[in-house]
């Protein structure tokens, strides 16, 4: 099998969430094209609509009319979306609302204390299910300033505090010793917020006037592109170009790790889109080398570790991902899910402290893929099976709709 294709992909999920949320509190009308079409984004759209925001679809464009947010009359259902739930805590608190958040079974197991702690320090009254959803937040008494040192590298937690800071009494400061993706900072600055970054410190001032509306064509999601890029680099003689892909330096960890594995991407047509770097990138089939991936790189590849582990399964030698304990708190226990599926495929993979170890070679067993109802696990191991066996068997594909409903259509397109 050979892949030889040029593709366009749905917009980046992280930027899509933030564009809907921030357009909702902006002055005027914002127009967004290539919005991610996954179920998580529908959760964010419905959440903002429940707060009184007018969001309409006009052809391929999403049109958001910013307004003063209202207290929702019912709990906001965040579905499976951790980004929706955590960012809403900060955004809605900044508007001094009183609201409740719920989610599906998976989301209701994911930790919320990481946003509860700073928001409570800012003066929110919060009740939860022992640090889990359902969550009720009352920010109607206003928000105090905060000087918060991030205990973990998390763009969701950082964003929750930054968004809350828009409605605080004075300047809020976040100290980020391990840097995470910075889409919230970029978008806030482009919309006129008073935000300043000095080394590890981020200062955000409360809004003195409404954020500016915007027009944006969202670049392709590198986390989604990773599955198709993996297929191309693992198949000898293949070539794949992804058009208008996000190349923000906090999101190119996947490309950087591929470089350590002996795979180089060729970037062309670089541009800046609303403060975000993007361009076209091409990959070709390559011989994969094993490598050590240090802990400081993990925040920039946290979503791509499942597919990188699959690529490592075809490498010569042992690949070690250092400091991957955060994988346990995603849509599934991804550390367990990765190891289990690799072992079922005949690859020796195991935990070593907080590290993931993959001893490469080539998968030898055609096993049923266990998705653990996790979209990234499902897509990663479908790629493994296609490369190794030119077919796949999986227990559930519905979960893929969380982030990439068109996954199978794109697979068919690039396979000719």
DOKE-996891 format. One record per residue (C-alpha): residue in three letters; x, y, z; residue number from 1. Coordinates in steps of 0.1 Angstrom, whole numbers, plus 5000, padded with zeros to 4 digits. Example, Ala and Ser with C-alpha at 12.3 -4.5 7.8 and 13.67 -1.06 7.14 Angstrom:
DOKE-996891
@residuo:ALA c1:5123 c2:4955 c3:5078 num:1
@residuo:SER c1:5137 c2:4989 c3:5071 num:2
END
This chain:
DOKE-996891
@residuo:UNK c1:5000 c2:5000 c3:5000 num:1
@residuo:UNK c1:5012 c2:5035 c3:4991 num:2
@residuo:UNK c1:4998 c2:5069 c3:5002 num:3
@residuo:UNK c1:5003 c2:5098 c3:4977 num:4
@residuo:UNK c1:4979 c2:5126 c3:4985 num:5
@residuo:UNK c1:4974 c2:5163 c3:4994 num:6
@residuo:UNK c1:4946 c2:5169 c3:5020 num:7
@residuo:UNK c1:4928 c2:5196 c3:5038 num:8
@residuo:UNK c1:4916 c2:5189 c3:5073 num:9
@residuo:UNK c1:4890 c2:5203 c3:5098 num:10
@residuo:UNK c1:4901 c2:5232 c3:5120 num:11
@residuo:UNK c1:4922 c2:5229 c3:5151 num:12
@residuo:UNK c1:4900 c2:5218 c3:5180 num:13
@residuo:UNK c1:4917 c2:5239 c3:5207 num:14
@residuo:UNK c1:4914 c2:5271 c3:5186 num:15
@residuo:UNK c1:4878 c2:5262 c3:5176 num:16
@residuo:UNK c1:4867 c2:5260 c3:5212 num:17
@residuo:UNK c1:4884 c2:5293 c3:5221 num:18
@residuo:UNK c1:4870 c2:5311 c3:5190 num:19
@residuo:UNK c1:4834 c2:5303 c3:5199 num:20
@residuo:UNK c1:4838 c2:5312 c3:5236 num:21
@residuo:UNK c1:4856 c2:5345 c3:5230 num:22
@residuo:UNK c1:4835 c2:5356 c3:5201 num:23
@residuo:UNK c1:4805 c2:5351 c3:5224 num:24
@residuo:UNK c1:4817 c2:5379 c3:5247 num:25
@residuo:UNK c1:4831 c2:5401 c3:5220 num:26
@residuo:UNK c1:4816 c2:5433 c3:5207 num:27
@residuo:UNK c1:4799 c2:5428 c3:5173 num:28
@residuo:UNK c1:4798 c2:5398 c3:5149 num:29
@residuo:UNK c1:4826 c2:5373 c3:5144 num:30
@residuo:UNK c1:4828 c2:5350 c3:5114 num:31
@residuo:UNK c1:4846 c2:5316 c3:5116 num:32
@residuo:UNK c1:4853 c2:5292 c3:5088 num:33
@residuo:UNK c1:4868 c2:5257 c3:5090 num:34
@residuo:UNK c1:4855 c2:5252 c3:5126 num:35
@residuo:UNK c1:4863 c2:5218 c3:5139 num:36
@residuo:UNK c1:4832 c2:5196 c3:5133 num:37
@residuo:UNK c1:4835 c2:5172 c3:5162 num:38
@residuo:UNK c1:4810 c2:5165 c3:5189 num:39
@residuo:UNK c1:4832 c2:5184 c3:5215 num:40
@residuo:UNK c1:4827 c2:5216 c3:5195 num:41
@residuo:UNK c1:4789 c2:5211 c3:5195 num:42
@residuo:UNK c1:4791 c2:5209 c3:5233 num:43
@residuo:UNK c1:4808 c2:5243 c3:5234 num:44
@residuo:UNK c1:4783 c2:5259 c3:5209 num:45
@residuo:UNK c1:4753 c2:5246 c3:5228 num:46
@residuo:UNK c1:4769 c2:5259 c3:5261 num:47
@residuo:UNK c1:4772 c2:5294 c3:5247 num:48
@residuo:UNK c1:4737 c2:5293 c3:5232 num:49
@residuo:UNK c1:4724 c2:5284 c3:5267 num:50
@residuo:UNK c1:4739 c2:5316 c3:5279 num:51
@residuo:UNK c1:4719 c2:5336 c3:5254 num:52
@residuo:UNK c1:4745 c2:5339 c3:5225 num:53
@residuo:UNK c1:4733 c2:5339 c3:5189 num:54
@residuo:UNK c1:4753 c2:5314 c3:5169 num:55
@residuo:UNK c1:4743 c2:5307 c3:5134 num:56
@residuo:UNK c1:4756 c2:5287 c3:5104 num:57
@residuo:UNK c1:4756 c2:5305 c3:5071 num:58
@residuo:UNK c1:4770 c2:5281 c3:5044 num:59
@residuo:UNK c1:4804 c2:5271 c3:5056 num:60
@residuo:UNK c1:4807 c2:5300 c3:5080 num:61
@residuo:UNK c1:4798 c2:5301 c3:5117 num:62
@residuo:UNK c1:4785 c2:5335 c3:5127 num:63
@residuo:UNK c1:4787 c2:5345 c3:5164 num:64
@residuo:UNK c1:4770 c2:5376 c3:5176 num:65
@residuo:UNK c1:4787 c2:5387 c3:5209 num:66
@residuo:UNK c1:4765 c2:5397 c3:5238 num:67
@residuo:UNK c1:4762 c2:5400 c3:5276 num:68
@residuo:UNK c1:4760 c2:5364 c3:5289 num:69
@residuo:UNK c1:4730 c2:5353 c3:5309 num:70
@residuo:UNK c1:4727 c2:5327 c3:5337 num:71
@residuo:UNK c1:4718 c2:5294 c3:5320 num:72
@residuo:UNK c1:4684 c2:5281 c3:5332 num:73
@residuo:UNK c1:4696 c2:5245 c3:5332 num:74
@residuo:UNK c1:4729 c2:5227 c3:5339 num:75
@residuo:UNK c1:4753 c2:5230 c3:5309 num:76
@residuo:UNK c1:4760 c2:5195 c3:5294 num:77
@residuo:UNK c1:4797 c2:5194 c3:5284 num:78
@residuo:UNK c1:4794 c2:5159 c3:5269 num:79
@residuo:UNK c1:4828 c2:5144 c3:5267 num:80
@residuo:UNK c1:4847 c2:5176 c3:5264 num:81
@residuo:UNK c1:4873 c2:5185 c3:5290 num:82
@residuo:UNK c1:4882 c2:5217 c3:5272 num:83
@residuo:UNK c1:4845 c2:5228 c3:5272 num:84
@residuo:UNK c1:4841 c2:5221 c3:5309 num:85
@residuo:UNK c1:4873 c2:5236 c3:5322 num:86
@residuo:UNK c1:4874 c2:5267 c3:5300 num:87
@residuo:UNK c1:4837 c2:5275 c3:5308 num:88
@residuo:UNK c1:4845 c2:5276 c3:5345 num:89
@residuo:UNK c1:4868 c2:5306 c3:5338 num:90
@residuo:UNK c1:4848 c2:5323 c3:5311 num:91
@residuo:UNK c1:4814 c2:5322 c3:5328 num:92
@residuo:UNK c1:4830 c2:5332 c3:5361 num:93
@residuo:UNK c1:4845 c2:5363 c3:5344 num:94
@residuo:UNK c1:4809 c2:5373 c3:5336 num:95
@residuo:UNK c1:4799 c2:5369 c3:5372 num:96
@residuo:UNK c1:4774 c2:5342 c3:5364 num:97
@residuo:UNK c1:4759 c2:5314 c3:5385 num:98
@residuo:UNK c1:4759 c2:5281 c3:5366 num:99
@residuo:UNK c1:4762 c2:5243 c3:5368 num:100
@residuo:UNK c1:4783 c2:5219 c3:5346 num:101
@residuo:UNK c1:4776 c2:5183 c3:5339 num:102
@residuo:UNK c1:4791 c2:5157 c3:5315 num:103
@residuo:UNK c1:4790 c2:5122 c3:5303 num:104
@residuo:UNK c1:4803 c2:5092 c3:5322 num:105
@residuo:UNK c1:4839 c2:5096 c3:5310 num:106
@residuo:UNK c1:4841 c2:5134 c3:5316 num:107
@residuo:UNK c1:4825 c2:5129 c3:5351 num:108
@residuo:UNK c1:4856 c2:5109 c3:5361 num:109
@residuo:UNK c1:4881 c2:5135 c3:5351 num:110
@residuo:UNK c1:4896 c2:5158 c3:5377 num:111
@residuo:UNK c1:4882 c2:5193 c3:5381 num:112
@residuo:UNK c1:4900 c2:5203 c3:5413 num:113
@residuo:UNK c1:4927 c2:5217 c3:5391 num:114
@residuo:UNK c1:4903 c2:5245 c3:5381 num:115
@residuo:UNK c1:4883 c2:5246 c3:5413 num:116
@residuo:UNK c1:4913 c2:5256 c3:5434 num:117
@residuo:UNK c1:4923 c2:5288 c3:5417 num:118
@residuo:UNK c1:4887 c2:5299 c3:5410 num:119
@residuo:UNK c1:4878 c2:5294 c3:5447 num:120
@residuo:UNK c1:4908 c2:5315 c3:5456 num:121
@residuo:UNK c1:4894 c2:5342 c3:5433 num:122
@residuo:UNK c1:4862 c2:5342 c3:5453 num:123
@residuo:UNK c1:4839 c2:5318 c3:5435 num:124
@residuo:UNK c1:4816 c2:5297 c3:5456 num:125
@residuo:UNK c1:4819 c2:5261 c3:5442 num:126
@residuo:UNK c1:4804 c2:5228 c3:5450 num:127
@residuo:UNK c1:4814 c2:5196 c3:5433 num:128
@residuo:UNK c1:4812 c2:5158 c3:5435 num:129
@residuo:UNK c1:4844 c2:5155 c3:5455 num:130
@residuo:UNK c1:4864 c2:5173 c3:5428 num:131
@residuo:UNK c1:4845 c2:5159 c3:5399 num:132
@residuo:UNK c1:4814 c2:5169 c3:5379 num:133
@residuo:UNK c1:4786 c2:5178 c3:5385 num:134
@residuo:UNK c1:4800 c2:5212 c3:5394 num:135
@residuo:UNK c1:4782 c2:5244 c3:5405 num:136
@residuo:UNK c1:4799 c2:5278 c3:5405 num:137
@residuo:UNK c1:4785 c2:5311 c3:5418 num:138
@residuo:UNK c1:4806 c2:5340 c3:5407 num:139
@residuo:UNK c1:4779 c2:5366 c3:5412 num:140
@residuo:UNK c1:4798 c2:5384 c3:5440 num:141
@residuo:UNK c1:4827 c2:5392 c3:5416 num:142
@residuo:UNK c1:4863 c2:5379 c3:5414 num:143
@residuo:UNK c1:4894 c2:5388 c3:5434 num:144
@residuo:UNK c1:4928 c2:5391 c3:5418 num:145
@residuo:UNK c1:4951 c2:5361 c3:5419 num:146
@residuo:UNK c1:4988 c2:5353 c3:5417 num:147
@residuo:UNK c1:4988 c2:5317 c3:5407 num:148
@residuo:UNK c1:5017 c2:5293 c3:5401 num:149
@residuo:UNK c1:5006 c2:5264 c3:5378 num:150
@residuo:UNK c1:5012 c2:5231 c3:5396 num:151
@residuo:UNK c1:5011 c2:5212 c3:5363 num:152
@residuo:UNK c1:5015 c2:5220 c3:5326 num:153
@residuo:UNK c1:4979 c2:5224 c3:5315 num:154
@residuo:UNK c1:4966 c2:5248 c3:5288 num:155
@residuo:UNK c1:4930 c2:5242 c3:5301 num:156
@residuo:UNK c1:4938 c2:5252 c3:5336 num:157
@residuo:UNK c1:4959 c2:5282 c3:5325 num:158
@residuo:UNK c1:4931 c2:5293 c3:5302 num:159
@residuo:UNK c1:4905 c2:5290 c3:5329 num:160
@residuo:UNK c1:4924 c2:5314 c3:5351 num:161
@residuo:UNK c1:4932 c2:5338 c3:5323 num:162
@residuo:UNK c1:4896 c2:5339 c3:5312 num:163
@residuo:UNK c1:4884 c2:5345 c3:5348 num:164
@residuo:UNK c1:4910 c2:5373 c3:5350 num:165
@residuo:UNK c1:4890 c2:5392 c3:5324 num:166
@residuo:UNK c1:4864 c2:5398 c3:5351 num:167
@residuo:UNK c1:4886 c2:5402 c3:5382 num:168
@residuo:UNK c1:4892 c2:5434 c3:5403 num:169
@residuo:UNK c1:4928 c2:5439 c3:5392 num:170
@residuo:UNK c1:4957 c2:5424 c3:5374 num:171
@residuo:UNK c1:4960 c2:5386 c3:5377 num:172
@residuo:UNK c1:4993 c2:5368 c3:5372 num:173
@residuo:UNK c1:5000 c2:5332 c3:5362 num:174
@residuo:UNK c1:5034 c2:5317 c3:5366 num:175
@residuo:UNK c1:5040 c2:5288 c3:5342 num:176
@residuo:UNK c1:5072 c2:5269 c3:5348 num:177
@residuo:UNK c1:5064 c2:5243 c3:5322 num:178
@residuo:UNK c1:5049 c2:5260 c3:5292 num:179
@residuo:UNK c1:5017 c2:5247 c3:5275 num:180
@residuo:UNK c1:4999 c2:5256 c3:5243 num:181
@residuo:UNK c1:4993 c2:5293 c3:5241 num:182
@residuo:UNK c1:4962 c2:5298 c3:5219 num:183
@residuo:UNK c1:4942 c2:5316 c3:5246 num:184
@residuo:UNK c1:4970 c2:5342 c3:5250 num:185
@residuo:UNK c1:4973 c2:5347 c3:5213 num:186
@residuo:UNK c1:4936 c2:5351 c3:5207 num:187
@residuo:UNK c1:4931 c2:5374 c3:5237 num:188
@residuo:UNK c1:4959 c2:5397 c3:5225 num:189
@residuo:UNK c1:4945 c2:5397 c3:5189 num:190
@residuo:UNK c1:4911 c2:5407 c3:5203 num:191
@residuo:UNK c1:4924 c2:5436 c3:5223 num:192
@residuo:UNK c1:4928 c2:5422 c3:5258 num:193
@residuo:UNK c1:4956 c2:5437 c3:5279 num:194
@residuo:UNK c1:4978 c2:5407 c3:5284 num:195
@residuo:UNK c1:5016 c2:5407 c3:5289 num:196
@residuo:UNK c1:5040 c2:5378 c3:5289 num:197
@residuo:UNK c1:5073 c2:5382 c3:5307 num:198
@residuo:UNK c1:5093 c2:5349 c3:5308 num:199
@residuo:UNK c1:5073 c2:5325 c3:5329 num:200
@residuo:UNK c1:5048 c2:5351 c3:5340 num:201
@residuo:UNK c1:5015 c2:5360 c3:5322 num:202
@residuo:UNK c1:4997 c2:5392 c3:5334 num:203
@residuo:UNK c1:4961 c2:5397 c3:5324 num:204
@residuo:UNK c1:4942 c2:5429 c3:5332 num:205
@residuo:UNK c1:4904 c2:5430 c3:5337 num:206
@residuo:UNK c1:4885 c2:5442 c3:5306 num:207
@residuo:UNK c1:4880 c2:5479 c3:5304 num:208
@residuo:UNK c1:4860 c2:5475 c3:5272 num:209
@residuo:UNK c1:4846 c2:5446 c3:5252 num:210
@residuo:UNK c1:4869 c2:5423 c3:5231 num:211
@residuo:UNK c1:4870 c2:5430 c3:5194 num:212
@residuo:UNK c1:4851 c2:5407 c3:5171 num:213
@residuo:UNK c1:4871 c2:5389 c3:5144 num:214
@residuo:UNK c1:4871 c2:5369 c3:5111 num:215
@residuo:UNK c1:4891 c2:5337 c3:5111 num:216
@residuo:UNK c1:4898 c2:5307 c3:5089 num:217
@residuo:UNK c1:4909 c2:5281 c3:5115 num:218
@residuo:UNK c1:4941 c2:5262 c3:5104 num:219
@residuo:UNK c1:4941 c2:5224 c3:5103 num:220
@residuo:UNK c1:4944 c2:5205 c3:5135 num:221
@residuo:UNK c1:4979 c2:5190 c3:5139 num:222
@residuo:UNK c1:4966 c2:5164 c3:5164 num:223
@residuo:UNK c1:4942 c2:5151 c3:5137 num:224
@residuo:UNK c1:4968 c2:5153 c3:5110 num:225
@residuo:UNK c1:4991 c2:5132 c3:5130 num:226
@residuo:UNK c1:4972 c2:5100 c3:5122 num:227
@residuo:UNK c1:4974 c2:5105 c3:5084 num:228
@residuo:UNK c1:5010 c2:5117 c3:5086 num:229
@residuo:UNK c1:5018 c2:5085 c3:5106 num:230
@residuo:UNK c1:5003 c2:5064 c3:5078 num:231
@residuo:UNK c1:5024 c2:5081 c3:5052 num:232
@residuo:UNK c1:5057 c2:5079 c3:5071 num:233
@residuo:UNK c1:5052 c2:5042 c3:5079 num:234
@residuo:UNK c1:5045 c2:5032 c3:5043 num:235
@residuo:UNK c1:5075 c2:5031 c3:5021 num:236
@residuo:UNK c1:5073 c2:5052 c3:4990 num:237
@residuo:UNK c1:5044 c2:5073 c3:5003 num:238
@residuo:UNK c1:5040 c2:5111 c3:5003 num:239
@residuo:UNK c1:5014 c2:5132 c3:5021 num:240
@residuo:UNK c1:5010 c2:5170 c3:5022 num:241
@residuo:UNK c1:4987 c2:5186 c3:5047 num:242
@residuo:UNK c1:4975 c2:5221 c3:5036 num:243
@residuo:UNK c1:4972 c2:5251 c3:5060 num:244
@residuo:UNK c1:4981 c2:5232 c3:5091 num:245
@residuo:UNK c1:4987 c2:5249 c3:5125 num:246
@residuo:UNK c1:5024 c2:5254 c3:5131 num:247
@residuo:UNK c1:5022 c2:5272 c3:5165 num:248
@residuo:UNK c1:5056 c2:5263 c3:5182 num:249
@residuo:UNK c1:5037 c2:5249 c3:5213 num:250
@residuo:UNK c1:5019 c2:5224 c3:5190 num:251
@residuo:UNK c1:5048 c2:5212 c3:5168 num:252
@residuo:UNK c1:5060 c2:5186 c3:5193 num:253
@residuo:UNK c1:5047 c2:5158 c3:5171 num:254
@residuo:UNK c1:5068 c2:5171 c3:5142 num:255
@residuo:UNK c1:5098 c2:5175 c3:5165 num:256
@residuo:UNK c1:5096 c2:5140 c3:5178 num:257
@residuo:UNK c1:5093 c2:5127 c3:5143 num:258
@residuo:UNK c1:5126 c2:5145 c3:5136 num:259
@residuo:UNK c1:5142 c2:5126 c3:5165 num:260
@residuo:UNK c1:5128 c2:5094 c3:5148 num:261
@residuo:UNK c1:5146 c2:5103 c3:5116 num:262
@residuo:UNK c1:5115 c2:5117 c3:5098 num:263
@residuo:UNK c1:5117 c2:5153 c3:5084 num:264
@residuo:UNK c1:5087 c2:5174 c3:5074 num:265
@residuo:UNK c1:5090 c2:5200 c3:5046 num:266
@residuo:UNK c1:5072 c2:5232 c3:5053 num:267
@residuo:UNK c1:5060 c2:5255 c3:5025 num:268
@residuo:UNK c1:5037 c2:5286 c3:5022 num:269
@residuo:UNK c1:5042 c2:5298 c3:5058 num:270
@residuo:UNK c1:5016 c2:5324 c3:5069 num:271
@residuo:UNK c1:5004 c2:5341 c3:5101 num:272
@residuo:UNK c1:4966 c2:5338 c3:5107 num:273
@residuo:UNK c1:4952 c2:5359 c3:5136 num:274
@residuo:UNK c1:4986 c2:5356 c3:5154 num:275
@residuo:UNK c1:4988 c2:5318 c3:5147 num:276
@residuo:UNK c1:5016 c2:5303 c3:5125 num:277
@residuo:UNK c1:5005 c2:5280 c3:5098 num:278
@residuo:UNK c1:5015 c2:5266 c3:5065 num:279
@residuo:UNK c1:5016 c2:5234 c3:5043 num:280
@residuo:UNK c1:5038 c2:5204 c3:5054 num:281
@residuo:UNK c1:5049 c2:5173 c3:5035 num:282
@residuo:UNK c1:5061 c2:5140 c3:5048 num:283
@residuo:UNK c1:5074 c2:5109 c3:5030 num:284
@residuo:UNK c1:5077 c2:5072 c3:5039 num:285
@residuo:UNK c1:5108 c2:5068 c3:5061 num:286
@residuo:UNK c1:5128 c2:5044 c3:5082 num:287
@residuo:UNK c1:5118 c2:5049 c3:5118 num:288
@residuo:UNK c1:5145 c2:5052 c3:5145 num:289
@residuo:UNK c1:5138 c2:5047 c3:5182 num:290
@residuo:UNK c1:5145 c2:5076 c3:5206 num:291
@residuo:UNK c1:5142 c2:5090 c3:5241 num:292
@residuo:UNK c1:5115 c2:5116 c3:5245 num:293
@residuo:UNK c1:5122 c2:5138 c3:5275 num:294
@residuo:UNK c1:5096 c2:5149 c3:5300 num:295
@residuo:UNK c1:5098 c2:5186 c3:5290 num:296
@residuo:UNK c1:5084 c2:5177 c3:5255 num:297
@residuo:UNK c1:5054 c2:5158 c3:5268 num:298
@residuo:UNK c1:5030 c2:5188 c3:5272 num:299
@residuo:UNK c1:5035 c2:5196 c3:5235 num:300
@residuo:UNK c1:5027 c2:5160 c3:5224 num:301
@residuo:UNK c1:5001 c2:5150 c3:5250 num:302
@residuo:UNK c1:4974 c2:5144 c3:5224 num:303
@residuo:UNK c1:4998 c2:5127 c3:5200 num:304
@residuo:UNK c1:5014 c2:5102 c3:5223 num:305
@residuo:UNK c1:4990 c2:5073 c3:5212 num:306
@residuo:UNK c1:5000 c2:5077 c3:5175 num:307
@residuo:UNK c1:5036 c2:5083 c3:5184 num:308
@residuo:UNK c1:5036 c2:5050 c3:5204 num:309
@residuo:UNK c1:5022 c2:5033 c3:5173 num:310
@residuo:UNK c1:5050 c2:5048 c3:5151 num:311
@residuo:UNK c1:5075 c2:5036 c3:5178 num:312
@residuo:UNK c1:5062 c2:5001 c3:5174 num:313
@residuo:UNK c1:5077 c2:5000 c3:5139 num:314
@residuo:UNK c1:5111 c2:5015 c3:5150 num:315
@residuo:UNK c1:5143 c2:4996 c3:5155 num:316
@residuo:UNK c1:5150 c2:4995 c3:5192 num:317
@residuo:UNK c1:5134 c2:5009 c3:5224 num:318
@residuo:UNK c1:5116 c2:5042 c3:5225 num:319
@residuo:UNK c1:5110 c2:5058 c3:5259 num:320
@residuo:UNK c1:5084 c2:5085 c3:5266 num:321
@residuo:UNK c1:5094 c2:5101 c3:5299 num:322
@residuo:UNK c1:5069 c2:5116 c3:5324 num:323
@residuo:UNK c1:5036 c2:5106 c3:5309 num:324
@residuo:UNK c1:5015 c2:5103 c3:5340 num:325
@residuo:UNK c1:4990 c2:5129 c3:5327 num:326
@residuo:UNK c1:4979 c2:5103 c3:5301 num:327
@residuo:UNK c1:4959 c2:5086 c3:5329 num:328
@residuo:UNK c1:4935 c2:5116 c3:5331 num:329
@residuo:UNK c1:4924 c2:5119 c3:5295 num:330
@residuo:UNK c1:4892 c2:5104 c3:5279 num:331
@residuo:UNK c1:4905 c2:5071 c3:5290 num:332
@residuo:UNK c1:4935 c2:5059 c3:5310 num:333
@residuo:UNK c1:4955 c2:5063 c3:5278 num:334
@residuo:UNK c1:4987 c2:5049 c3:5293 num:335
@residuo:UNK c1:4969 c2:5016 c3:5300 num:336
@residuo:UNK c1:4951 c2:5017 c3:5267 num:337
@residuo:UNK c1:4983 c2:5022 c3:5247 num:338
@residuo:UNK c1:5001 c2:4994 c3:5264 num:339
@residuo:UNK c1:4972 c2:4970 c3:5262 num:340
@residuo:UNK c1:4967 c2:4974 c3:5225 num:341
@residuo:UNK c1:5004 c2:4973 c3:5217 num:342
@residuo:UNK c1:5008 c2:4941 c3:5237 num:343
@residuo:UNK c1:4978 c2:4926 c3:5219 num:344
@residuo:UNK c1:4996 c2:4934 c3:5186 num:345
@residuo:UNK c1:5027 c2:4915 c3:5197 num:346
@residuo:UNK c1:5047 c2:4946 c3:5207 num:347
@residuo:UNK c1:5065 c2:4946 c3:5241 num:348
@residuo:UNK c1:5053 c2:4978 c3:5258 num:349
@residuo:UNK c1:5052 c2:4986 c3:5295 num:350
@residuo:UNK c1:5053 c2:5012 c3:5322 num:351
@residuo:UNK c1:5086 c2:5020 c3:5340 num:352
@residuo:UNK c1:5078 c2:5045 c3:5368 num:353
@residuo:UNK c1:5060 c2:5074 c3:5350 num:354
@residuo:UNK c1:5075 c2:5064 c3:5317 num:355
@residuo:UNK c1:5061 c2:5045 c3:5287 num:356
@residuo:UNK c1:5085 c2:5021 c3:5270 num:357
@residuo:UNK c1:5079 c2:5007 c3:5236 num:358
@residuo:UNK c1:5102 c2:4980 c3:5222 num:359
@residuo:UNK c1:5099 c2:4984 c3:5184 num:360
@residuo:UNK c1:5100 c2:4959 c3:5156 num:361
@residuo:UNK c1:5068 c2:4952 c3:5138 num:362
@residuo:UNK c1:5033 c2:4942 c3:5151 num:363
@residuo:UNK c1:5028 c2:4904 c3:5145 num:364
@residuo:UNK c1:4993 c2:4898 c3:5157 num:365
@residuo:UNK c1:4961 c2:4910 c3:5141 num:366
@residuo:UNK c1:4940 c2:4916 c3:5172 num:367
@residuo:UNK c1:4907 c2:4934 c3:5178 num:368
@residuo:UNK c1:4914 c2:4970 c3:5188 num:369
@residuo:UNK c1:4902 c2:4980 c3:5222 num:370
@residuo:UNK c1:4891 c2:5016 c3:5218 num:371
@residuo:UNK c1:4883 c2:5022 c3:5255 num:372
@residuo:UNK c1:4857 c2:5046 c3:5240 num:373
@residuo:UNK c1:4886 c2:5070 c3:5233 num:374
@residuo:UNK c1:4888 c2:5087 c3:5199 num:375
@residuo:UNK c1:4926 c2:5090 c3:5198 num:376
@residuo:UNK c1:4932 c2:5054 c3:5209 num:377
@residuo:UNK c1:4908 c2:5042 c3:5182 num:378
@residuo:UNK c1:4924 c2:5062 c3:5154 num:379
@residuo:UNK c1:4959 c2:5054 c3:5164 num:380
@residuo:UNK c1:4955 c2:5017 c3:5164 num:381
@residuo:UNK c1:4934 c2:5017 c3:5132 num:382
@residuo:UNK c1:4966 c2:5032 c3:5116 num:383
@residuo:UNK c1:4987 c2:5004 c3:5132 num:384
@residuo:UNK c1:4965 c2:4977 c3:5118 num:385
@residuo:UNK c1:4963 c2:4992 c3:5083 num:386
@residuo:UNK c1:5001 c2:4995 c3:5081 num:387
@residuo:UNK c1:5008 c2:4961 c3:5095 num:388
@residuo:UNK c1:4979 c2:4940 c3:5082 num:389
@residuo:UNK c1:4961 c2:4962 c3:5056 num:390
@residuo:UNK c1:4928 c2:4957 c3:5076 num:391
@residuo:UNK c1:4915 c2:4964 c3:5111 num:392
@residuo:UNK c1:4890 c2:4951 c3:5136 num:393
@residuo:UNK c1:4878 c2:4974 c3:5164 num:394
@residuo:UNK c1:4852 c2:4973 c3:5191 num:395
@residuo:UNK c1:4838 c2:5008 c3:5187 num:396
@residuo:UNK c1:4843 c2:5036 c3:5161 num:397
@residuo:UNK c1:4815 c2:5059 c3:5173 num:398
@residuo:UNK c1:4840 c2:5076 c3:5197 num:399
@residuo:UNK c1:4859 c2:5090 c3:5168 num:400
@residuo:UNK c1:4831 c2:5115 c3:5162 num:401
@residuo:UNK c1:4843 c2:5134 c3:5193 num:402
@residuo:UNK c1:4871 c2:5151 c3:5173 num:403
@residuo:UNK c1:4871 c2:5139 c3:5137 num:404
@residuo:UNK c1:4838 c2:5126 c3:5122 num:405
@residuo:UNK c1:4854 c2:5125 c3:5087 num:406
@residuo:UNK c1:4882 c2:5102 c3:5097 num:407
@residuo:UNK c1:4872 c2:5073 c3:5075 num:408
@residuo:UNK c1:4864 c2:5095 c3:5045 num:409
@residuo:UNK c1:4899 c2:5110 c3:5048 num:410
@residuo:UNK c1:4914 c2:5075 c3:5051 num:411
@residuo:UNK c1:4896 c2:5064 c3:5019 num:412
@residuo:UNK c1:4908 c2:5096 c3:5001 num:413
@residuo:UNK c1:4945 c2:5092 c3:5009 num:414
@residuo:UNK c1:4944 c2:5055 c3:5002 num:415
@residuo:UNK c1:4931 c2:5062 c3:4967 num:416
END
